[in-house]
Each structure stands twice: as C-alpha cells, then as structure tokens.
C-alpha cells in the first residue's frame, strides 16, 4: 500500500478557492481537457504547469474528474508537468 500524499497547503487558502471558482465559472463548468472518457461537466481545476510552478494559480483549466486523473497520472509518471495535447482541437 502506498503512503498517502501530503496535500499542498496552498489548496487550503482563500486565494485557491477564489481562483478555482473563477476558473470553473469562466469555462462554464465544462471540461477543457476532453480526453476519451470525458464527462463534459467540470468539477475540478487543473494547474496546467503544476502548483509548484504556479503557486498563485494563474495557469488553470477546468476539468472533469476522469480527465484530471488521467492528466495528473501521466504527468506524475513523466516526473514533470507539461500540458498534454488536446485531442479535440479543431485546426
């Protein structure tokens, strides 16, 4: 069994709660990642560059739980934060 990860204390501050709510409202509560299995409705917010690189919550995107989990898992396995390509981008 893995040790539980420590929650970053930045997530407990009013600045994060305001930034999270503003991001979800800006995106109309719609997932911006849109990977296979996407629910469409966002309830989470992803730090695109990781919270360590963005402690003031400036580079965010709304995400549904399945997409956020996939992105976070992929970023953790690579050992660095980098936004994945959006497979639904229309050129």
N, C-alpha and C positions, 0 to 999 in steps of 0.2 A: 504494500500500500504506500502511495506517495505521500510525502509531507504536504499539508495544506500550504498554499502560497499565502504570504502576508499581503494584506490589502494595502495599497498605497494610501497614505493618509490624505493625499490631495483629493481623493474621492469623497471625503467626509466634510469638505469645506463648502460654504455657500457659493463660492466662485464656480465650482464644478457644477453644482445643482442649477445655477443660473445658465451656465454655458450649455449644459445638457438640454434643458428645457427649450432654450432659444434655438438650438440646432434642430431638434425634433419639430418645432413649430415652423422653422424656415423651410424644412423639407416636406412639410405637410404630413408628417408622421409616416413617410414612405421610405422603404429601404433603398439606399443609394448604391449598394454593392451588387445586388441582383445576381447571385451565383445560382447554379442549379439547386433546387430545394428551397428557394427564397419564398417567404410567406407574403412578401409585399408590404406588410404593415411593420413599421419600425417601432421598437420599444427600447432600443439600446442605442448608444452612441459610441463610435469607434474613434480613437485617437489614431489618425492615419499614420503619423510618424512615431507613435508610441508616447506614452505620458512622460517618459524620461526626456525626450527631445522636445516635448510640447507641454511644459508644466503649467502654462497659462491657458491651455485649452483653446488654441487658435485654429488648428487644422483638424477639424472634426467632420464626421459624416454619420448620418443616421443609418441604422442597420436593424434588420430583424435578428432574432437570436440565432437561427441556423447559419446565416451568412457571417455574423460576427464571430461565432465559434470557429467556423472554417478559416476565416482570415487570421484570427488570433493563433490558432493551431499551426497554420502554415508559417506565420511569422516566428513563432517560438521555435519551430523545428529548423528554421534557417538561421536563427540566432541573431537576427536583426529585423528592424521594422522597415517595411517598404510596401507601398500600396500595390495590390495586385491589379492586373489589367481588368477592366470591366468588360465581361463577355457580351454585354448587351449594348455596347457603344455603337451608335449609328454614325458612320463617316459620311 
